[in-house]
């Protein structure tokens, strides 16, 4: 279930609503009551307001922490560290991005085995985004020239043809900058 929340736009939208709808309800209730029910100056004590403010802030911080802690396993750095520490040999792939193509040292991998993508841009800002065969994005890297190589480890779970696309506008033929990665079934 948590995969849906962190790997889709609708999940992110749902989390946004989780934070904004309660705030909106409280805000509109207060505005309505002050505008139509009790228009006189407030008789609420400062200590009561401070208590509500502290409770509201504590709730917002708790929700923020819970959601962010639950999302840690989806961070690329955490995913890469977990794959590197698994003890399984990691396949290293060098990726050079240049207008308007990718030069990859390997493009065929076995499902279930971690792959370290060491990528760099040779000319301008490029993206290196890998899409699952069903079309959803698996990961993306922003490649900036002169920075050196960016590294990310990913383990493909399913065989198939994965698309690679540039997600950073890199010039006139940006829309044509794509490639493919072939993932074969596990031999074991």
N, C-alpha and C positions, 0 to 999 in steps of 0.2 A: 504494500500500500504506500509506503513512504517513497518508493521509486516514482510513483505518479506525481507526488508533490514536487520532487526535486528535478525531474527530467522532462517536464512539459510546461508550456506556457500557461495552461489552465491551472496547473498545480500552484504556480507562482501567483496567479490571479486570485486563487482561493485563499492563499495565505495573506495576500494584501487585504482582501475583504474581511478576513478574520480579525485583522487589526483595525480596519477603518469603520466597519459597521457598528461595533459597540461605541466607539467614540462619537460617531454621527448620531446615534440614538440618544446618548447622554447630552450631547450638545444641543440637539433640537428640543429635547425635553426641557432643558434649562431655559432656552430662548423662548419657547412657547409659554412656559409658566410665568416668566418675567414680563412677557408682552401682553398676555391676556388674563391670566389667573390672578396674579398678585403683582400689581404694578407699583406698589409702595416700595420704599427702600428696604433692603434686606435686613432681617433681624437675626441672621445667622451669625454665630460667634466666630471669631478668627480661628479658634482652636478646632472647631468643627470642620471648617474649610480645610485647614491644614491636615486633619486626619483623612478626609476624603482624597485630598491631593496626594498624600503619601500612599494611600491604598491603591489609587489609580496608577501611580508611578510604579509601585511594586509589582502590580499585575502586568503592566506593559513590559517591564524588565524581565520578569519571569517567563512570559511568553516568548520574548525575543531570545532569551538564553536557551529555552527548550528547543525552539525551532532550529536555531543555529547549531546546537550540539547534535541534534538528530541529523543534520546535513553534513557533518564533518566527513563521513565516509565517502561522500560524493566529490570532495575537493580533489583536484588532479594531483596535488602534491601528496596527499594522504594515500590516494589510490596507488600512486607510483611507489611510495615507500613500502606499502603493504606487499606489492608485487615483487619488489626487489628483495624483501626480507623473507619471501616464501620459500627460498632455497631452490626454486626451479630456475634453470638457466635462462637468461634473458637474451633474446635476439636483438642485436644492435643494428639499426638502420640509419644511414645518413641521408638526410633530405636537404637538397639545395633548391630554394625557390628563386626563380628569376622570371622576368616578364616574358612570356606568360605560360610558364610550364614548371613542372616539378621534376627534378632529377633525383630518383630514389635508388639507393644501392640494392634494395630488394623490394619486391612487390607481392610476393606470395608467402603466406604464413600458415602455420598450423593452428587450428582452433585449440584453445586451452593453454597456449604457451605465451608468456609475456613478451611483448615487443617494445623496445626502447626506441622512440623516434627522436633522433638528434637532428634538429632542423635549424636552418638559418636562411636569411634572405641575402641575396648577392647584390641587389640593386635598389629596391624600394620596399616599403612596408607591404607585406603579404600576410595572408592567413593560411593556416593549414588545418582545415576542418574535415573530419572523417565522419561520413554518414553511414548508418546501418542500411542494409539492402531494402528495408521497408520505408526508408526516408527520414527517420529521426536522427538528429545529430548525436554522435557519441562523445566527441571532444573536439576542441579547437585550440590552436596555438597562434599567437600573434608573433610574427617574425619581423624584427626591426633590423635593418642593415647596420653593421658596425657594432652590434651588441654581442655578437658571438652566437653560439648554438644554444637553443632552448631544448630542453629534454623532458620527455614525458613517457611513462611506461603505461601500456594498455594491453589487456588480454582480451582477444576476440573470443567470444563464447560460441558463436555459430558460424558454420561455413557459408560462403556466399561471396558476392561481388560488392565491395564497399566503395562508395564514391568519395573522392577527395576534391574539395573545392576551396577556392580562395574567398575568404569573407571580408577582406580588406580591399577597398577600391585601389587598384594598382595601375590604372591606365585604360586606354581605349579597348583593349581586348580582355579586360578583367573577366567578363562573362564567359570567356572561353577557357579560362585557366582551371582545368580540372584534370583528374587522373583517376585510376582505379587501383584498388588493393584486392587481391584474391585470397580468400581464407578457405583452406581445405579442411576436410574432416580430420579429426584427431586419429593418429596412427595406432594409438594404444587402446 
